Amino acid sequence: PLFVLMKTGVSLGVMTLLQLLKQMKKIFSFFQYKDKEEVVLWMNTVGPYHNRQETYKYFSLPFCAGSKKTISHYHETLGEALQGVELEFSGLDIKFKDEVMQTTYCEIDLDKAKRDAFVYAIKNHYWYQMYIDDLPIWGIVGEADENGEDHYLWTYKKLEIGFNGNRIVDVNLTSEGKVRLIPNTRIGMSYSVKWKRSDVKFEDRFDKYLDPSFFQHRIHWFSIFNSFMMVIFLVGLVSMILMRTLRKDYARYSKEEEMDDMDRDLGDEYGWKQVHGDVFRPSSHPLIFSSLIGSGCQIFSVSLIVIIVAMVEDLYTERGSMLSTAIFVYAATSPVNGYFGGSLYAKQGGRRWIKQMFIGAFMIPAMVCGTAFFINFIAIYYHASRAIPFGTMVAVCCICFFVILPLNLVGTILGRNLSGQPNFPCRVNAVPRPIPEKKWFMEPAVIVCLGGILPFGSIFIEMYVLHLHVFLDYRCGCGFPGLRSCSYVSCFFLWCFRMYGLFQTSFYFGYMAVFSTALGIMCGAVGYMGTSAFVRKIYTNVKID
Ligand SMILES: *[C@@H]1O[C@H](CO)[C@@H](O)[C@H](O)[C@H]1NC(C)=O
């Protein structure tokens, strides 16, 4: 009967999931336009062409915005927020397939201060970036003449938008209308929009940006290579030290065994052998511990699969598709969580396995949903349009209860039955051995911080260069890079992104906290798995009396 129940549960789960995925695909696909539907031109940043890391808000230069103030849909995705993209509405009135002749949308009253700002920007070759329907557009602010005395501002943005069916697939911007900057004049800013039928497929619309000459790939290949070498070097170093020490220890232990019982100094063991009665002692909170390890294993498999899928399929092209893939993979890998969490809990002698299963299954979803709920709350307070739709929330809850939980149950039962025996190579003493006084740098808190430095060092450059989300590097030893990435993220936020306001702040910090915690749990689990295999190995090879 249990088997039948499981089978029904799984098939029910898969069916629900398919339904929900279809639903989600609908919710996530914003990209189709009806004729005359509003198309929003977002202004992003402005900054010197030769230093692309240095960016300012577009409206930090005294540009003026169009007269349109309201927009029907605000879009911001997690990816954008993580990138620190801070979009502001341009105020231009653009409608799908609706041609606009050259129209003046606003005028700049050029006083001395404004002129100086523009001249400074032109001298430093400032360029700006905009977005239309997620497609980036770049334009130059202005131009100086040969002897560098007169400065001109480009005032006319000529937009040519290519569409294929009811989607936007291509955008070109031409800057025209050079106007000399003379103090105390008025400068009219204008735009025009032309719509062209295009053969570019929607899936391929980002391809023109992936042209290697377009982005300079050199830096991040170098840094990836760099951290790769660093990881190899560290692994080599650590394993060499461990091997030498172990060989020496084994030699000494076996020499001792050959000695007479009389000669041997009984009870005076040394080195790692002396803790053999304690190494396999269950943790003090087996329930939480095994749930964390199970979740960590699941996150690890999810990141692996999503990275592979993202490499095989171009997930970056469609907004939200990465997220929905991640949710799907997360639900599908629930048995991994149940298996590792359940078997570890059984090994540690835990009895309340149902409670463990619930905690393990809902730890991560609760964390993510809790944060999302909190941010949603603020979103509703600030811009109602940014809130997560109710349908999505219900969908996520359904996935938790009807897919994740049953699959987790399957995993837990398998884990408890297949590898739930505490088959440790040596017995655990009844009385714990007292832990001697430690130096300050051996305290857990200090170790946690120090342990994160190396893995953090190797992901630092990627995080900086690749803006946190394309090539995320999940490589780590053990320890808590999560904590590190958390503090890094804070610095990053404060120094690089220049985001202001409660909403931006909580949005960014909330999701980055989730990200850092997940990274920490994952690395902790990988570290624990590695260490426990190692410890088990070295104690199997030594004779304990
Ligand atoms: C944009 O420019 C490219 C290259 O000049 C051209 O192939 C493409 O058709 C243009 N697209 C639109 C919509 O005008």
The ligand as an SDF file (V2000), in Angstrom:
LIG
                    3D

 14 14  0  0  0  0  0  0  0  0999 V2000
   19.9050   47.7490  -37.2730 C   0  0  0  0  0  0  0  0  0  0  0  0
   21.2010   47.8150  -37.8660 O   0  0  0  0  0  0  0  0  0  0  0  0
   21.6560   46.6100  -38.4420 C   0  0  0  0  0  0  0  0  0  0  0  0
   23.0600   46.8220  -38.9220 C   0  0  0  0  0  0  0  0  0  0  0  0
   23.2060   47.9920  -39.6340 O   0  0  0  0  0  0  0  0  0  0  0  0
   20.6990   46.1470  -39.5420 C   0  0  0  0  0  0  0  0  0  0  0  0
   21.1200   44.9310  -40.0820 O   0  0  0  0  0  0  0  0  0  0  0  0
   19.3060   46.0150  -38.9610 C   0  0  0  0  0  0  0  0  0  0  0  0
   18.3790   45.6830  -39.9790 O   0  0  0  0  0  0  0  0  0  0  0  0
   18.8730   47.3000  -38.2770 C   0  0  0  0  0  0  0  0  0  0  0  0
   17.5890   47.0890  -37.6280 N   0  0  0  0  0  0  0  0  0  0  0  0
   16.5530   47.8920  -37.7150 C   0  0  0  0  0  0  0  0  0  0  0  0
   15.3390   47.5370  -36.9890 C   0  0  0  0  0  0  0  0  0  0  0  0
   16.6070   48.8850  -38.3870 O   0  0  0  0  0  0  0  0  0  0  0  0
  1  2  1  0
  1 10  1  0
  2  3  1  0
  3  4  1  0
  3  6  1  0
  4  5  1  0
  6  7  1  0
  6  8  1  0
  8  9  1  0
  8 10  1  0
 10 11  1  0
 11 12  1  0
 12 13  1  0
 12 14  2  0
M  END
$$$$
